[in-house]
């Protein structure tokens, strides 16, 4: 509920401070007096009036202006404040917007209980505080999903619970669907990768790699074959010197045998030489073993051009693999083994199948929740049609037809229904989208009827109507006044009006006047608390003969008292 409004240097107002109460409040005054300034100020405060329109609100000739409004807290506002992590210590909510002009540039700043906030936060808070309706307003109808939102609000708790199930199932499905989408992308990438890896594995398998030291061993064998003649010559020389001797010189083995014989004789004389004797015996045995190994090595030394060609071809093949993969032989073997293991797993297909099944189950739950919601919406659509017709016909729309059209739509968190209001005000006129065919007056009356209908289930915000009764007859004005009065029992209602019948029904009456002082135009707002003051204002609204107008105004007030 709006408690107070303070303006400073806004439009035609120097300074203004007003207090408001529950019930039905009207604002009256001559055309151009500035009645709509108050509504424009609230609109600007809660995120409207951007750019040049905001600059135009700043009073001419001043560098600073401010709008401040205070609201009583309700559960919806408190919940929003908690979500935004604002303190709830204050008994009311104070919002402000300040404009400053500096260097031919105008900037504005929002505050909530003295704390700086942004426009997005104000726009999010706006529907919890005010609902502004101006004549010919179609913006609300044009907002995506607005008509669906109204139908859902009308459906009450049962429909809201069904909508909650839809939103929950939608979020669950969406999470799994996104997971599936990513899994499919990953699987496709994996498949392409597996194809590449399979080709690599086939190439490595074709190479028949087994020994990480194969290249080293092959090079050794190649060296033996390439240098076989020289090695044989060297081997013959070594064996000859160790076993046969040369140029009548005893062999190394003969020298060692003589040394062993002598050390054995010496050890008999001095036992301390026993270790040296044993060491010499070991040398003799080692030399014999060496000769045996050399003889064995010699048996492998042979000239084999065919084998040499094979070795060189194998070495070249291994070298090509190392260059291609940029890995040495041991790393190639490890890579081959990794590819074998990776390609043999086959778990990606099973994972994808599971995610696909999960998505299928979640989609079925989503679709069932959407179907339940659609059934409820169709039921509520019929009730909304009947209720609105009951309000519209007495407001000068005797031939009105109204229908809530539900069509299938792509599933979303709001269900799978596209909701559209169809309207016809005249006989022979086919039903068509409300925003396209309704006149300004018809639109205003429709919105009044709609918000009256919704007041029982959605009573969180203050309703503001700007000349919603413009251009209607006295009988229709009486009906509108009655609706506004009934509506104010559920919600705080403000209305800018020129109709004395509507003004007389109000609980609180403010009069806006305009004056010119020293060439400067100023607007003033007066709270008409006195019966005589209200009677005079109603008489001015009625116009005509002064005596008749005053008598008419007095009669209107007497009716309200009765």
LOZAKE-424280 format. One record per residue (C-alpha): residue number from 1; residue in three letters; z, y, x. Coordinates in pm, 1 decimal. Last residue first. Layout:
<rs>
num residu zz yy xx
NUM ALA Z Y X
...
</rs>
This chain:
<rs>
num residu zz yy xx
562 UNK 268.7 664.2 -2679.8
561 UNK 300.5 856.5 -2354.5
560 UNK -63.9 783.7 -2267.8
559 UNK -179.1 886.5 -2613.1
558 UNK 17.6 1211.9 -2585.6
557 UNK -159.3 1284.0 -2256.7
556 UNK -499.8 1242.0 -2418.8
555 UNK -399.8 1454.5 -2716.7
554 UNK -283.3 1734.2 -2491.2
553 UNK -617.5 1726.7 -2312.6
552 UNK -808.1 1745.9 -2640.3
551 UNK -592.1 2038.6 -2757.2
550 UNK -648.9 2209.5 -2425.8
549 UNK -1025.0 2150.4 -2450.4
548 UNK -1035.3 2279.5 -2808.9
547 UNK -850.6 2595.2 -2710.6
546 UNK -1067.2 2650.7 -2403.7
545 UNK -1396.4 2593.2 -2581.4
544 UNK -1613.7 2366.8 -2369.1
543 UNK -1487.1 2192.9 -2055.4
542 UNK -1328.6 1845.1 -2062.7
541 UNK -1249.5 1858.2 -1689.4
540 UNK -1091.9 2203.5 -1725.5
539 UNK -885.1 2073.6 -2018.2
538 UNK -769.8 1781.2 -1806.4
537 UNK -665.7 2026.1 -1532.4
536 UNK -475.0 2242.0 -1783.1
535 UNK -298.2 1941.2 -1931.2
534 UNK -202.9 1820.8 -1584.4
533 UNK -47.3 2157.9 -1502.7
532 UNK 134.5 2160.7 -1835.3
531 UNK 272.0 1812.7 -1775.6
530 UNK 412.7 1910.6 -1436.4
529 UNK 375.7 1670.5 -1145.2
528 UNK 26.0 1776.8 -1049.5
527 UNK 17.6 1703.5 -674.8
526 UNK -195.0 1975.3 -519.8
525 UNK -467.6 1933.4 -260.2
524 UNK -623.6 2233.2 -89.3
523 UNK -970.5 2284.5 55.2
522 UNK -1062.7 2576.1 276.8
521 UNK -1373.0 2790.0 316.7
520 UNK -1357.7 3069.6 575.2
519 UNK -1502.6 3413.9 503.1
518 UNK -1165.7 3583.6 512.5
517 UNK -1028.7 3327.5 269.0
516 UNK -1265.9 3122.4 55.0
515 UNK -1106.1 2873.4 -181.3
514 UNK -1149.5 2509.8 -278.4
513 UNK -943.4 2292.0 -507.2
512 UNK -840.7 1927.4 -513.2
511 UNK -605.2 1815.2 -789.7
510 UNK -380.5 1514.6 -751.8
509 UNK -257.8 1310.0 -1050.0
508 UNK -21.1 1016.4 -1045.4
507 UNK 29.0 749.4 -1313.5
506 UNK -333.2 779.1 -1422.0
505 UNK -461.5 726.8 -1777.1
504 UNK -527.7 1100.0 -1829.3
503 UNK -763.1 1108.6 -1531.2
502 UNK -980.7 832.8 -1677.4
501 UNK -1015.0 1001.5 -2017.5
500 UNK -1063.9 1340.3 -1848.1
499 UNK -1368.7 1206.0 -1660.4
498 UNK -1461.5 1385.1 -1339.4
497 UNK -1311.6 1113.7 -1120.2
496 UNK -1198.1 1018.5 -769.9
495 UNK -998.2 699.3 -817.8
494 UNK -706.6 547.8 -631.4
493 UNK -552.8 210.3 -721.6
492 UNK -243.9 32.1 -582.2
491 UNK -277.8 -330.3 -678.4
490 UNK -162.2 -570.7 -949.5
489 UNK -48.5 -331.6 -1223.3
488 UNK -308.8 -85.0 -1092.9
487 UNK -584.6 -314.6 -1221.9
486 UNK -462.2 -274.5 -1576.2
485 UNK -485.9 104.3 -1543.0
484 UNK -827.0 82.5 -1378.1
483 UNK -947.5 -146.2 -1655.3
482 UNK -814.3 85.6 -1926.4
481 UNK -975.2 389.5 -1764.6
480 UNK -1305.1 202.6 -1741.9
479 UNK -1285.6 116.3 -2111.9
478 UNK -1204.7 476.0 -2202.4
477 UNK -1492.0 596.1 -1985.9
476 UNK -1721.1 355.3 -2167.9
475 UNK -1630.6 517.5 -2497.4
474 UNK -1664.8 866.3 -2350.2
473 UNK -2009.7 791.8 -2217.3
472 UNK -2097.9 711.5 -1858.1
471 UNK -2264.5 927.0 -1592.3
470 UNK -2001.9 892.4 -1321.2
469 UNK -1720.9 643.5 -1389.6
468 UNK -1705.2 498.3 -1036.5
467 UNK -1662.6 849.8 -907.2
466 UNK -1524.6 724.9 -572.5
465 UNK -1304.3 420.4 -621.8
464 UNK -1025.0 326.0 -378.9
463 UNK -843.4 -6.2 -402.9
462 UNK -536.8 -70.0 -184.8
461 UNK -523.1 -412.3 -21.7
460 UNK -332.8 -738.0 -60.3
459 UNK -380.9 -826.1 -424.0
458 UNK -631.9 -1106.5 -404.3
457 UNK -577.6 -1374.2 -668.4
456 UNK -491.3 -1163.9 -973.1
455 UNK -694.6 -868.4 -852.6
454 UNK -1014.1 -1074.8 -831.9
453 UNK -1122.5 -1012.0 -1188.4
452 UNK -1039.5 -643.0 -1167.7
451 UNK -1231.7 -633.8 -841.4
450 UNK -1534.6 -786.2 -1011.1
449 UNK -1521.8 -559.4 -1314.3
448 UNK -1492.8 -251.6 -1094.2
447 UNK -1773.4 -380.0 -871.9
446 UNK -1993.9 -433.4 -1177.4
445 UNK -1912.8 -89.5 -1309.3
444 UNK -2010.4 70.2 -980.2
443 UNK -2329.9 -133.8 -957.2
442 UNK -2429.7 -40.0 -1308.8
441 UNK -2375.2 327.8 -1233.8
440 UNK -2580.1 311.5 -916.3
439 UNK -2853.5 111.0 -1078.6
438 UNK -2866.5 -268.5 -1050.9
437 UNK -3203.2 -424.7 -961.4
436 UNK -3206.5 -507.2 -590.3
435 UNK -2835.2 -544.6 -509.7
434 UNK -2788.0 -770.5 -814.0
433 UNK -3057.5 -1018.7 -714.0
432 UNK -3283.4 -1075.9 -1015.2
431 UNK -3248.1 -1209.3 -1369.9
430 UNK -3548.4 -1122.0 -1577.9
429 UNK -3561.6 -798.3 -1779.3
428 UNK -3661.3 -872.1 -2137.5
427 UNK -3338.8 -727.5 -2273.4
426 UNK -3172.8 -490.0 -2026.3
425 UNK -2894.1 -513.6 -1769.2
424 UNK -3007.6 -818.5 -1571.8
423 UNK -2815.0 -954.6 -1276.2
422 UNK -2819.1 -1244.2 -1030.0
421 UNK -2535.0 -1286.1 -779.4
420 UNK -2628.2 -1504.8 -481.5
419 UNK -2434.3 -1781.8 -310.9
418 UNK -2589.0 -1992.8 -32.6
417 UNK -2401.1 -2321.0 -14.0
416 UNK -2344.0 -2571.4 268.2
415 UNK -1985.3 -2493.1 359.2
414 UNK -1829.0 -2184.4 514.2
413 UNK -1785.2 -2342.2 860.2
412 UNK -2157.3 -2403.9 850.8
411 UNK -2399.9 -2644.0 688.2
410 UNK -2755.2 -2517.7 635.3
409 UNK -2794.6 -2395.0 282.6
408 UNK -2832.9 -2549.7 -60.2
407 UNK -2854.8 -2298.3 -345.3
406 UNK -2583.9 -2163.8 -571.6
405 UNK -2677.2 -1892.0 -821.8
404 UNK -2399.8 -1699.7 -995.4
403 UNK -2542.8 -1559.4 -1316.6
402 UNK -2505.9 -1235.3 -1506.0
401 UNK -2671.2 -1106.1 -1818.4
400 UNK -2605.7 -760.0 -1959.7
399 UNK -2715.7 -668.4 -2307.7
398 UNK -2397.1 -485.1 -2408.9
397 UNK -2363.6 -306.7 -2075.5
396 UNK -2178.6 7.3 -2190.6
395 UNK -1851.0 -89.5 -2023.4
394 UNK -1747.1 -324.6 -2307.2
393 UNK -2016.2 -572.1 -2191.8
392 UNK -1912.3 -574.9 -1826.8
391 UNK -1552.5 -696.9 -1860.1
390 UNK -1612.2 -1007.6 -2071.8
389 UNK -1932.5 -1076.0 -1880.7
388 UNK -1724.6 -1079.2 -1561.4
387 UNK -1494.1 -1350.0 -1695.3
386 UNK -1773.2 -1573.3 -1825.6
385 UNK -1976.7 -1557.2 -1503.4
384 UNK -1664.9 -1612.0 -1292.4
383 UNK -1579.4 -1923.9 -1493.6
382 UNK -1926.9 -2068.2 -1445.9
381 UNK -1919.8 -1989.9 -1072.1
380 UNK -1574.6 -2151.4 -1043.6
379 UNK -1715.6 -2485.9 -1156.5
378 UNK -2016.3 -2454.4 -927.6
377 UNK -1786.1 -2359.1 -640.5
376 UNK -1563.4 -2660.7 -703.2
375 UNK -1857.7 -2901.4 -688.0
374 UNK -1992.7 -2728.4 -376.0
373 UNK -1655.6 -2760.5 -201.8
372 UNK -1644.1 -3134.3 -269.0
371 UNK -1997.9 -3170.4 -134.5
370 UNK -1912.8 -2969.9 178.8
369 UNK -1611.8 -3194.3 247.6
368 UNK -1836.3 -3500.5 211.1
367 UNK -2092.9 -3344.6 447.0
366 UNK -1831.9 -3270.8 713.4
365 UNK -1683.4 -3620.5 691.8
364 UNK -2033.9 -3768.2 725.1
363 UNK -2105.2 -3540.7 1021.7
362 UNK -1781.2 -3652.2 1191.7
361 UNK -1879.1 -4020.4 1151.0
360 UNK -2230.3 -3960.3 1287.0
359 UNK -2094.0 -3754.7 1576.5
358 UNK -1850.8 -4032.8 1668.7
357 UNK -2134.1 -4287.4 1655.4
356 UNK -2349.0 -4072.5 1882.2
355 UNK -2054.0 -4030.7 2120.1
354 UNK -2010.4 -4407.8 2136.3
353 UNK -2380.2 -4471.0 2198.4
352 UNK -2381.2 -4210.9 2475.8
351 UNK -2089.0 -4378.2 2651.0
350 UNK -2256.3 -4720.7 2626.9
349 UNK -2581.3 -4588.1 2772.0
348 UNK -2396.9 -4419.7 3057.9
347 UNK -2214.4 -4738.8 3148.6
346 UNK -2515.3 -4912.5 3309.3
345 UNK -2318.8 -5002.7 3622.9
344 UNK -2594.5 -5182.6 3819.6
343 UNK -2776.2 -4865.7 3912.0
342 UNK -2467.7 -4719.7 4071.5
341 UNK -2372.2 -5034.8 4263.4
340 UNK -2717.2 -5094.6 4410.9
339 UNK -2761.2 -4725.8 4484.3
338 UNK -2432.0 -4718.5 4673.9
337 UNK -2532.8 -5027.2 4875.6
336 UNK -2864.4 -4866.4 4972.2
335 UNK -2689.6 -4545.6 5074.7
334 UNK -2445.5 -4740.1 5293.1
333 UNK -2735.3 -4923.8 5462.3
332 UNK -2914.2 -4596.3 5517.9
331 UNK -2595.9 -4449.0 5664.7
330 UNK -2576.5 -4733.6 5919.9
329 UNK -2941.0 -4679.5 6010.5
328 UNK -2918.4 -4302.8 6056.6
327 UNK -2979.0 -4066.0 5768.5
326 UNK -3224.5 -3782.1 5708.7
325 UNK -3376.0 -3985.7 5426.4
324 UNK -3736.1 -3949.0 5542.3
323 UNK -3653.0 -3921.1 5914.8
322 UNK -3429.0 -4227.5 5913.0
321 UNK -3681.6 -4423.8 5710.1
320 UNK -3962.1 -4332.7 5949.0
319 UNK -3749.6 -4441.1 6246.1
318 UNK -3683.3 -4778.9 6088.9
317 UNK -4057.3 -4833.3 6045.1
316 UNK -4127.5 -4729.5 6404.3
315 UNK -3863.9 -4972.8 6529.5
314 UNK -4017.6 -5251.8 6323.0
313 UNK -4368.2 -5177.8 6459.8
312 UNK -4236.7 -5170.4 6818.2
311 UNK -4059.1 -5500.9 6775.7
310 UNK -4361.3 -5668.4 6622.5
309 UNK -4584.3 -5542.9 6903.3
308 UNK -4337.9 -5676.2 7162.0
307 UNK -4333.8 -6015.9 6990.1
306 UNK -4713.3 -6033.7 7014.8
305 UNK -4711.5 -5925.9 7379.2
304 UNK -4466.8 -6207.9 7477.5
303 UNK -4383.7 -6211.8 7856.0
302 UNK -4074.0 -6415.6 7923.2
301 UNK -3717.0 -6347.8 8012.5
300 UNK -3505.2 -6546.8 7778.5
299 UNK -3432.2 -6827.1 8030.3
298 UNK -3342.0 -6563.3 8286.2
297 UNK -3048.0 -6449.9 8072.4
296 UNK -2912.8 -6809.4 8087.8
295 UNK -2951.7 -6810.0 8467.3
294 UNK -2777.8 -6477.3 8484.1
293 UNK -2497.9 -6605.0 8265.1
292 UNK -2447.1 -6911.9 8488.2
291 UNK -2450.7 -6696.7 8801.4
290 UNK -2184.6 -6474.9 8645.9
289 UNK -1973.4 -6779.0 8562.1
288 UNK -1999.9 -6900.1 8924.7
287 UNK -1902.4 -6556.5 9046.0
286 UNK -1607.1 -6549.5 8810.1
285 UNK -1487.3 -6887.9 8933.8
284 UNK -1506.5 -6771.0 9294.5
283 UNK -1336.9 -6445.0 9212.4
282 UNK -1062.6 -6634.4 9029.5
281 UNK -1008.3 -6855.1 9340.5
280 UNK -978.1 -6536.2 9545.0
279 UNK -714.2 -6404.3 9304.9
278 UNK -528.6 -6734.5 9329.5
277 UNK -523.3 -6710.3 9709.7
276 UNK -403.8 -6351.3 9685.6
275 UNK -124.4 -6458.2 9454.7
274 UNK -23.6 -6743.2 9691.7
273 UNK -3.1 -6517.9 9995.5
272 UNK 378.5 -6493.6 9964.6
271 UNK 387.7 -6870.3 10023.0
270 UNK 332.0 -6820.3 10391.6
269 UNK 217.5 -7121.5 10598.8
268 UNK 68.5 -7313.4 10311.2
267 UNK -63.3 -6985.8 10180.9
266 UNK -255.1 -6938.1 10505.9
265 UNK -439.1 -7270.1 10460.7
264 UNK -526.3 -7182.9 10101.2
263 UNK -638.4 -6839.0 10209.3
262 UNK -880.9 -6994.1 10462.5
261 UNK -1038.9 -7231.0 10216.4
260 UNK -1076.3 -6956.2 9956.1
259 UNK -1248.7 -6728.6 10206.6
258 UNK -1487.2 -7004.3 10307.7
257 UNK -1571.2 -7066.9 9939.5
256 UNK -1624.0 -6694.2 9892.2
255 UNK -1870.4 -6679.8 10183.9
254 UNK -2055.2 -6984.5 10049.5
253 UNK -2079.6 -6822.9 9704.0
252 UNK -2211.5 -6502.4 9858.5
251 UNK -2485.0 -6704.0 10027.0
250 UNK -2494.0 -6779.5 10400.8
249 UNK -2753.1 -6589.1 10604.1
248 UNK -3046.0 -6797.7 10720.2
247 UNK -3281.7 -6519.6 10607.4
246 UNK -3132.1 -6518.8 10256.5
245 UNK -2846.0 -6690.2 10075.5
244 UNK -2888.3 -6971.0 9828.6
243 UNK -2626.2 -6909.5 9559.8
242 UNK -2532.1 -6541.2 9544.5
241 UNK -2825.3 -6407.7 9742.1
240 UNK -3078.0 -6624.5 9564.3
239 UNK -2928.7 -6562.4 9221.7
238 UNK -2952.5 -6188.4 9274.2
237 UNK -3303.8 -6192.7 9418.0
236 UNK -3434.3 -6418.1 9142.7
235 UNK -3279.1 -6192.2 8879.0
234 UNK -3435.5 -5881.1 9030.4
233 UNK -3778.1 -6040.5 9029.0
232 UNK -3732.2 -6159.4 8672.9
231 UNK -3622.9 -5811.5 8564.9
230 UNK -3928.8 -5653.6 8720.9
229 UNK -4158.9 -5898.5 8545.7
228 UNK -3984.9 -5859.2 8204.6
227 UNK -3979.8 -5476.6 8194.3
226 UNK -4160.3 -5430.5 7859.9
225 UNK -4018.6 -5749.9 7714.0
224 UNK -3664.1 -5677.2 7821.0
223 UNK -3688.6 -5315.9 7704.3
222 UNK -3814.5 -5428.4 7364.2
221 UNK -3521.2 -5666.6 7332.7
220 UNK -3282.4 -5382.4 7404.8
219 UNK -3466.6 -5151.7 7165.1
218 UNK -3446.1 -5414.7 6895.2
217 UNK -3073.1 -5456.5 6945.3
216 UNK -3018.1 -5082.6 6913.1
215 UNK -3236.6 -5060.6 6604.0
214 UNK -3058.7 -5357.2 6444.6
213 UNK -2713.6 -5210.5 6495.8
212 UNK -2644.3 -5141.6 6125.1
211 UNK -2764.0 -5497.0 6053.4
210 UNK -2907.2 -5592.8 5714.1
209 UNK -3197.1 -5367.7 5616.3
208 UNK -3481.4 -5545.0 5445.6
207 UNK -3717.4 -5241.7 5444.4
206 UNK -3837.2 -5342.0 5097.2
205 UNK -3481.4 -5301.7 4972.2
204 UNK -3479.0 -4945.0 5101.6
203 UNK -3804.9 -4862.7 4922.4
202 UNK -3690.8 -5034.0 4607.4
201 UNK -3364.3 -4842.9 4624.7
200 UNK -3544.0 -4510.7 4658.3
199 UNK -3767.3 -4590.3 4362.9
198 UNK -3463.3 -4688.6 4158.5
197 UNK -3292.0 -4366.2 4261.3
196 UNK -3580.6 -4158.4 4134.5
195 UNK -3584.6 -4347.4 3808.3
194 UNK -3207.4 -4323.8 3788.6
193 UNK -3224.5 -3948.2 3838.4
192 UNK -3468.3 -3913.0 3553.4
191 UNK -3243.1 -4129.5 3342.1
190 UNK -2939.3 -3938.1 3456.4
189 UNK -3099.8 -3609.1 3360.9
188 UNK -3179.6 -3753.7 3022.0
187 UNK -2822.7 -3884.0 2996.5
186 UNK -2676.9 -3548.3 3098.7
185 UNK -2883.8 -3369.0 2836.0
184 UNK -2784.5 -3628.5 2578.7
183 UNK -2418.7 -3597.9 2678.4
182 UNK -2437.4 -3218.6 2650.1
181 UNK -2576.9 -3243.7 2299.2
180 UNK -2323.7 -3511.0 2211.9
179 UNK -2034.0 -3294.4 2328.9
178 UNK -2171.3 -3002.0 2132.6
177 UNK -2197.8 -3227.2 1828.2
176 UNK -1844.5 -3358.9 1888.5
175 UNK -1700.7 -3008.2 1895.2
174 UNK -1915.4 -2903.0 1599.8
173 UNK -1805.4 -3203.5 1395.6
172 UNK -1437.3 -3123.7 1444.0
171 UNK -1492.6 -2754.8 1374.3
170 UNK -1691.2 -2835.0 1059.6
169 UNK -1430.8 -3085.7 939.1
168 UNK -1157.5 -2823.7 974.0
167 UNK -1364.9 -2549.5 811.0
166 UNK -1462.2 -2775.4 523.5
165 UNK -1102.8 -2888.9 471.3
164 UNK -992.6 -2523.5 463.7
163 UNK -1266.4 -2449.0 211.0
162 UNK -1128.1 -2724.3 -11.6
161 UNK -781.4 -2570.0 21.0
160 UNK -927.3 -2227.0 -59.4
159 UNK -1098.9 -2375.1 -363.9
158 UNK -775.4 -2518.6 -499.4
157 UNK -573.2 -2208.5 -411.2
156 UNK -788.5 -1956.8 -597.2
155 UNK -1151.2 -1998.3 -695.7
154 UNK -1192.4 -1622.9 -738.3
153 UNK -1149.2 -1576.3 -364.8
152 UNK -1421.4 -1835.9 -301.5
151 UNK -1658.8 -1654.6 -538.5
150 UNK -1589.0 -1325.0 -364.3
149 UNK -1650.4 -1480.9 -22.9
148 UNK -1981.7 -1631.4 -139.1
147 UNK -2086.7 -1285.1 -252.9
146 UNK -1993.2 -1143.7 87.4
145 UNK -2166.7 -1418.9 288.4
144 UNK -2386.3 -1188.6 488.1
143 UNK -2308.8 -827.0 395.9
142 UNK -2564.5 -690.1 154.4
141 UNK -2334.2 -702.2 -145.4
140 UNK -2072.6 -499.5 38.8
139 UNK -2327.6 -244.7 148.7
138 UNK -2459.8 -198.9 -201.9
137 UNK -2250.7 94.7 -313.8
136 UNK -2424.0 295.1 -582.7
135 UNK -2108.3 487.0 -650.5
134 UNK -1841.6 434.9 -386.1
133 UNK -1598.1 146.5 -352.8
132 UNK -1337.0 138.3 -76.4
131 UNK -1110.0 -162.8 -33.3
130 UNK -810.4 -69.3 178.6
129 UNK -533.6 -231.5 386.4
128 UNK -611.5 -596.5 467.8
127 UNK -985.4 -523.8 460.8
126 UNK -933.7 -259.8 735.5
125 UNK -734.0 -463.9 990.7
124 UNK -1041.4 -629.6 1143.8
123 UNK -1226.1 -296.6 1145.5
122 UNK -929.6 -131.4 1317.1
121 UNK -919.6 -404.1 1581.0
120 UNK -1291.4 -365.0 1644.8
119 UNK -1245.0 12.1 1676.0
118 UNK -1003.9 -23.0 1967.0
117 UNK -626.1 14.9 1989.7
116 UNK -390.6 263.0 2162.9
115 UNK -23.8 209.9 2072.4
114 UNK 155.9 485.8 1877.1
113 UNK 222.7 268.3 1574.4
112 UNK -146.4 175.1 1582.7
111 UNK -364.8 427.7 1762.7
110 UNK -737.8 504.4 1763.2
109 UNK -914.9 750.8 1994.4
108 UNK -1209.9 983.0 1940.5
107 UNK -1451.2 1167.0 2169.8
106 UNK -1656.0 1482.2 2115.1
105 UNK -1872.9 1627.0 2390.7
104 UNK -1967.7 1991.6 2424.7
103 UNK -1752.3 2016.0 2738.0
102 UNK -1447.2 1888.1 2552.4
101 UNK -1403.7 1821.4 2182.1
100 UNK -1123.0 1590.8 2085.6
99 UNK -1098.3 1363.6 1783.3
98 UNK -782.6 1171.3 1690.4
97 UNK -745.8 857.8 1482.5
96 UNK -413.0 741.1 1350.4
95 UNK -248.0 436.8 1199.1
94 UNK 119.4 403.4 1105.3
93 UNK 233.2 65.9 971.1
92 UNK 571.7 56.8 802.0
91 UNK 923.9 -77.3 856.0
90 UNK 879.6 -69.7 1236.6
89 UNK 1020.1 -360.7 1438.0
88 UNK 714.4 -577.5 1389.0
87 UNK 595.0 -557.7 1749.9
86 UNK 224.8 -621.0 1803.2
85 UNK 105.7 -951.6 1946.3
84 UNK -243.6 -939.6 1788.8
83 UNK -169.9 -1261.7 1599.3
82 UNK 167.5 -1120.3 1497.2
81 UNK 4.6 -800.4 1370.7
80 UNK -243.7 -1003.9 1167.0
79 UNK 34.2 -1207.2 1005.4
78 UNK 227.2 -890.4 925.0
77 UNK -83.0 -739.1 763.9
76 UNK -139.4 -1045.6 545.0
75 UNK 229.9 -1064.7 449.5
74 UNK 250.5 -700.4 347.1
73 UNK 360.2 -389.3 533.7
72 UNK 366.7 -51.1 365.6
71 UNK 98.2 179.7 495.5
70 UNK 104.4 511.9 683.0
69 UNK -202.0 725.4 743.2
68 UNK -295.8 969.7 1018.1
67 UNK -617.0 1163.4 1061.2
66 UNK -647.7 1406.8 1351.6
65 UNK -857.1 1697.9 1472.2
64 UNK -902.4 1877.5 1802.2
63 UNK -1143.9 2128.6 1946.1
62 UNK -1172.3 2361.2 1648.6
61 UNK -1455.4 2590.9 1536.2
60 UNK -1589.4 2372.6 1259.1
59 UNK -1344.6 2112.7 1133.8
58 UNK -1403.6 1765.9 1276.9
57 UNK -1551.2 1539.3 1009.5
56 UNK -1901.5 1624.7 1128.5
55 UNK -1825.5 1460.7 1464.1
54 UNK -1755.1 1132.0 1289.1
53 UNK -2087.2 1145.1 1108.8
52 UNK -2254.6 1230.6 1441.3
51 UNK -2141.3 906.2 1604.7
50 UNK -1924.2 675.7 1394.8
49 UNK -1770.4 755.5 1060.9
48 UNK -1605.1 420.9 985.7
47 UNK -1346.4 224.3 1184.9
46 UNK -1034.1 241.7 974.0
45 UNK -954.0 610.8 1016.5
44 UNK -1309.1 709.1 927.1
43 UNK -1289.7 529.6 589.8
42 UNK -946.5 677.4 525.3
41 UNK -1081.4 1026.1 599.8
40 UNK -1389.3 970.8 384.3
39 UNK -1160.5 880.7 94.2
38 UNK -960.9 1200.6 142.2
37 UNK -1275.4 1405.7 190.8
36 UNK -1414.0 1269.0 -135.6
35 UNK -1224.8 1529.3 -336.6
34 UNK -1354.4 1816.5 -123.3
33 UNK -1405.3 2100.2 -369.0
32 UNK -1778.8 2035.6 -379.5
31 UNK -1779.7 1944.9 -748.5
30 UNK -1466.5 2083.7 -909.8
29 UNK -1145.1 1892.4 -897.8
28 UNK -986.9 1555.0 -965.9
27 UNK -806.5 1288.9 -767.5
26 UNK -655.6 1001.2 -959.2
25 UNK -365.7 768.3 -878.0
24 UNK -287.1 440.9 -1058.9
23 UNK 24.3 249.2 -962.5
22 UNK 240.1 250.9 -653.0
21 UNK 332.0 569.5 -475.0
20 UNK 168.6 827.0 -250.3
19 UNK 278.3 1102.6 -11.7
18 UNK 48.6 1378.3 110.1
17 UNK 27.5 1595.3 422.0
16 UNK -251.7 1844.7 473.9
15 UNK -352.1 2081.1 750.5
14 UNK -662.4 2288.3 801.7
13 UNK -879.1 2105.1 549.3
12 UNK -1247.9 2183.1 498.6
11 UNK -1367.9 1899.8 725.5
10 UNK -1060.9 1762.0 910.9
9 UNK -852.9 2008.0 1110.3
8 UNK -528.4 1814.8 1060.9
7 UNK -495.5 1546.8 798.8
6 UNK -186.8 1347.6 699.8
5 UNK -183.4 1059.9 454.3
4 UNK 115.6 873.4 318.1
3 UNK 231.3 551.3 158.6
2 UNK -89.1 350.3 118.1
1 UNK 0.0 0.0 0.0
</rs>
